[in-house]
Amino acid sequence: MINHRLEAYRTYQRFQRIVLIICGCWYMPTKSGKIRYYWSVCVLLGLFMYVTLCLHISYIHRHNLVLMMKYIGVGTSAVGAILKVGTFLLNRRSLIKYHRTLNDLFEEELARNEKTRTIMLSFLPTMCILAYTYSAILLTLVLTSVVSTYLVIIRGLCHLRLTTNYTLPITRGYGQLWPVSNNFLYHFHLLFETIVPSLSSTTAASVECAFGFYVYQFASTMHAMTFRLTNPLPTEKFSDVLKTCVEKHQKLMQCRDTLEHNYGPLVFWHIVSNAVLLCSLIYEAMSFSSFNVKKLTEFMTFALIKLLQSFMYSWYGTVLTNASEDFRKGIYF
């Protein structure tokens, strides 16, 4: 059971690293450091173009409040992705130090004994399920917006012809920033309108799930230290154990400050933007003259993402608070 959960943790760790690399937010130094730095800049440029495109379409629909608010909402999500990539890029050095300190403390406690591993891995399934579910919902949102277009292309290829008789997923034929001819440039434009929403969604999934991963490491280390304080080994002196745990706690407090510095502005942004976007979604739903499967799926998926996003940040904060409170009780038990 423990080995299975430890393997699940390593998978969770690899998943977190992969999604951060995809969206240009991975900060740890590697042999291909310059390439990843340039990739982060490319991601930022793509997201800026995405925001510009959404605002341009919103301006076109300035006489239709429902459509205008819909594209402003999509653009706002892209602005949030820009803030996340920019934050991780600007605070790369502090994140490297944070990652190494927290990961070393976590691995040290994880390797202590089987009882400690059992405690540290006890709530891992909850974290994994939340991260994977949130990522799957974001993937569903992207797929619902592009699947009909690619089905038209696949149908044309089945008849041995590469058609351009399809609607682009974002601009829908009238919101382009430049003229698009019905040739291979049309397909390149489709590729652009597929990649940038995917990058925006991947960035949201990676940074939100990264916060959960850091909170899990933080809280698990605190729980392990609490258990060590309340259940010292016969061969250990309590004063030595207390001294070691206090020193580790001071390092964790430095990690906490780094976490607050990086995620504080992002959490504030989501509190404000999600409230506005949920209000606009309610207005959009009240304005529907008729429901179809596509509209209902897009509406429910987008609303679920924003609600789940708000819940994740608040719940992760509660987990950290409870772990700190348990450690305080462990010292003064």
C-alpha positions in Angstrom: 0.0 0.0 0.0 2.8 2.4 1.0 4.8 1.5 -2.1 1.8 2.1 -4.3 1.2 5.5 -2.8 4.9 6.4 -3.1 4.7 5.5 -6.8 1.6 7.6 -7.1 3.5 10.5 -5.6 6.3 10.1 -8.1 3.8 10.1 -10.9 2.1 13.2 -9.5 5.6 14.9 -9.3 6.4 14.0 -12.9 3.0 15.2 -14.1 3.5 18.5 -12.4 7.0 18.9 -14.0 5.7 18.1 -17.5 2.8 20.5 -17.5 5.0 23.3 -16.1 7.5 22.6 -18.9 4.8 22.7 -21.6 3.5 26.2 -20.5 7.0 27.6 -20.0 6.8 27.9 -16.2 9.4 25.3 -15.2 12.1 27.1 -13.3 14.7 24.5 -12.3 18.0 24.8 -14.2 18.7 22.2 -16.9 21.1 21.6 -19.8 18.5 23.2 -22.1 18.0 26.2 -19.9 18.3 28.8 -22.7 15.8 26.9 -24.9 13.3 26.8 -22.1 13.8 30.5 -21.4 13.1 31.3 -25.1 10.1 28.9 -25.0 8.7 30.9 -22.0 9.0 34.1 -24.0 7.3 32.4 -27.0 4.4 31.4 -24.7 4.1 34.9 -23.4 4.0 36.3 -27.0 1.3 33.7 -28.0 -0.8 34.6 -24.9 -0.5 38.3 -25.7 -1.7 37.6 -29.2 -4.6 35.6 -27.8 -5.6 38.5 -25.5 -5.4 40.9 -28.4 -7.5 38.6 -30.5 -10.2 38.3 -27.8 -10.3 42.0 -27.2 -10.6 42.6 -31.0 -13.6 40.2 -31.2 -15.1 41.8 -28.1 -14.9 45.2 -29.9 -16.5 43.8 -33.0 -19.4 42.6 -30.8 -19.7 45.8 -28.8 -23.4 46.0 -29.7 -24.0 42.5 -28.5 -23.4 42.4 -24.7 -23.6 38.6 -24.4 -20.9 37.9 -27.0 -18.8 40.8 -25.9 -18.7 39.6 -22.3 -18.0 36.0 -23.4 -14.9 37.0 -25.3 -13.8 39.4 -22.5 -14.1 36.5 -20.1 -11.9 34.3 -22.4 -9.4 37.2 -22.7 -9.4 37.7 -18.9 -8.4 34.0 -18.5 -5.6 34.6 -20.9 -4.4 37.6 -19.0 -4.3 35.4 -15.9 -2.1 32.9 -17.8 0.2 35.8 -18.8 0.5 36.8 -15.1 1.3 33.2 -14.1 4.0 32.7 -16.7 5.4 36.2 -16.0 5.5 35.6 -12.2 7.3 32.3 -12.6 9.8 33.9 -15.1 10.5 36.9 -13.0 10.8 35.0 -9.7 12.8 32.1 -11.1 15.7 32.4 -8.6 13.5 32.5 -5.5 11.5 29.5 -6.8 14.7 27.5 -7.4 15.7 28.0 -3.8 12.2 27.4 -2.6 11.9 24.1 -4.6 15.2 22.8 -3.3 14.6 23.6 0.3 11.0 22.3 0.5 11.8 19.2 -1.6 14.8 18.3 0.5 12.8 18.7 3.8 10.0 16.6 2.3 12.3 13.8 1.1 14.2 13.8 4.4 11.0 13.2 6.4 9.7 10.7 3.8 12.8 8.6 4.2 12.7 8.5 8.0 10.5 5.4 8.7 7.4 3.6 7.5 5.0 5.3 10.0 6.1 8.7 8.9 5.6 7.8 5.2 2.1 6.5 6.0 1.2 9.9 7.6 2.8 11.9 4.8 1.1 9.9 2.0 -2.3 9.6 3.7 -4.0 12.5 1.9 -2.1 12.2 -1.4 -5.0 10.6 -3.3 -7.2 13.7 -2.5 -4.5 16.0 -4.0 -4.0 13.8 -7.0 -7.7 13.5 -7.8 -8.2 17.2 -7.5 -5.3 18.0 -9.8 -6.1 15.4 -12.4 -9.8 16.3 -12.4 -9.1 20.0 -12.8 -6.7 19.3 -15.7 -9.2 17.0 -17.4 -12.0 19.6 -17.2 -9.7 22.2 -18.8 -8.8 19.7 -21.5 -12.5 19.1 -22.1 -13.2 22.8 -22.5 -10.5 23.1 -25.2 -11.7 20.0 -27.0 -15.3 21.2 -27.1 -14.2 24.4 -28.7 -12.2 22.8 -31.5 -13.6 19.3 -32.0 -16.3 20.3 -34.5 -13.7 22.0 -36.7 -11.4 19.0 -36.8 -14.3 16.7 -37.5 -14.9 18.7 -40.7 -11.3 18.3 -41.7 -11.2 14.6 -41.0 -14.4 14.1 -43.0 -12.8 15.9 -45.9 -9.6 13.8 -45.7 -11.8 10.7 -45.8 -12.9 11.9 -49.2 -9.3 12.6 -50.2 -9.6 16.4 -50.1 -8.2 19.0 -47.7 -11.1 21.4 -47.2 -11.0 24.9 -45.8 -14.8 24.9 -45.5 -14.9 25.0 -41.8 -15.3 27.6 -39.0 -12.3 28.7 -37.0 -12.8 28.0 -33.3 -12.2 31.5 -31.9 -12.6 34.1 -34.6 -15.3 32.1 -36.4 -14.6 33.8 -39.8 -14.9 37.4 -38.9 -12.6 38.3 -36.0 -9.2 37.9 -37.5 -6.6 40.5 -36.9 -5.4 40.2 -40.5 -7.0 38.9 -43.8 -6.9 35.0 -44.0 -7.1 33.4 -47.5 -8.7 30.1 -48.1 -5.4 28.2 -48.6 -2.8 26.7 -46.4 -2.6 30.0 -44.4 -6.2 29.2 -43.2 -4.9 25.9 -41.8 -2.0 27.7 -40.0 -4.5 30.1 -38.5 -6.5 27.1 -37.3 -3.3 25.7 -35.7 -2.7 29.1 -34.0 -6.3 29.2 -32.7 -5.8 25.6 -31.3 -2.4 26.2 -29.7 -3.0 29.4 -27.8 -6.2 28.3 -26.0 -4.4 25.0 -25.2 -1.4 27.0 -23.8 -3.8 29.2 -21.7 -5.5 26.1 -20.3 -2.3 24.3 -19.7 -0.9 27.3 -17.8 -3.9 27.5 -15.6 -3.8 23.7 -14.9 0.0 23.7 -14.2 0.2 26.7 -11.9 -3.0 25.8 -9.9 -1.8 22.2 -9.6 1.7 23.4 -8.7 0.2 25.3 -5.8 -1.5 22.2 -4.6 1.7 20.2 -5.0 3.6 22.7 -2.9 0.9 22.8 -0.3 0.9 19.0 -0.1 4.7 18.9 0.4 4.5 21.7 3.0 1.6 20.2 4.9 3.0 16.6 4.8 6.3 17.8 6.2 4.5 19.7 9.0 2.4 16.5 9.8 5.6 14.4 9.9 7.3 16.9 12.2 4.2 16.9 14.4 4.2 13.1 14.6 7.9 13.1 15.5 7.3 15.6 18.3 4.3 13.7 19.8 5.8 10.3 19.3 9.6 10.5 19.9 11.6 7.4 19.6 13.1 5.9 22.8 16.6 6.5 21.6 15.9 10.2 20.9 16.0 13.1 23.4 12.9 15.3 23.2 15.0 18.5 23.4 17.1 17.4 20.4 14.0 16.5 18.4 12.4 19.8 19.3 15.5 21.7 18.3 15.6 19.9 14.9 11.9 20.5 14.2 12.2 24.2 15.1 15.1 24.6 12.7 13.1 22.9 10.0 10.1 25.0 10.8 12.1 28.2 10.3 13.1 26.9 6.8 9.5 26.2 6.1 8.5 29.7 7.1 11.0 31.0 4.5 9.3 28.8 2.0 5.9 30.1 3.1 7.1 33.7 2.5 8.2 32.7 -1.1 4.9 31.0 -1.7 3.0 34.1 -0.5 5.1 36.4 -2.6 4.5 34.4 -5.8 1.0 33.3 -5.4 -0.5 36.2 -3.4 -1.1 38.4 -6.5 -2.4 35.4 -8.5 -4.9 34.5 -5.8 -6.1 38.2 -5.6 -6.4 38.3 -9.4 -8.6 35.2 -9.4 -10.8 36.4 -6.5 -11.7 39.5 -8.5 -11.7 38.0 -12.0 -13.7 34.9 -11.1 -16.4 36.9 -9.4 -16.8 39.1 -12.6 -16.7 36.1 -14.9 -19.3 34.1 -13.0 -21.6 37.1 -13.0 -21.1 37.4 -16.8 -21.8 33.7 -17.2 -25.1 34.0 -15.3 -26.1 36.9 -17.5 -25.1 34.9 -20.6 -27.2 31.9 -19.4 -30.2 34.1 -18.7 -29.9 35.5 -22.3 -30.0 32.1 -24.1 -33.0 31.9 -26.3 -32.5 28.1 -26.8 -30.1 25.6 -25.3 -28.2 23.1 -27.4 -25.6 20.5 -26.3 -22.6 22.6 -27.3 -23.8 25.7 -25.6 -24.7 23.8 -22.4 -21.4 22.0 -22.4 -19.3 25.1 -22.8 -21.3 27.0 -20.2 -21.2 24.2 -17.6 -17.5 23.5 -18.2 -16.4 27.1 -18.0 -18.5 27.8 -14.8 -17.2 24.6 -13.2 -13.6 25.6 -13.9 -14.0 29.0 -12.3 -15.8 27.5 -9.2 -13.3 24.7 -8.9 -10.4 27.2 -9.3 -11.8 29.3 -6.5 -12.4 26.3 -4.3 -8.8 24.9 -4.9 -7.1 28.1 -3.7 -9.3 28.4 -0.6 -9.1 24.7 0.3 -5.3 24.6 -0.2 -5.1 27.6 2.2 -7.2 25.7 4.7 -4.9 22.7 4.5 -1.8 24.9 5.2 -3.5 26.6 8.1 -4.6 23.3 9.7 -1.1 21.8 9.3 0.5 24.9 11.0 -2.1 24.7 13.8 -1.4 21.0 14.4 2.3 21.7 14.5 1.8 24.4 17.1 -0.2 22.0 19.2 2.5 19.4 18.8 5.1 21.7 20.3 2.9 22.7 23.3 1.2 19.3 23.9 
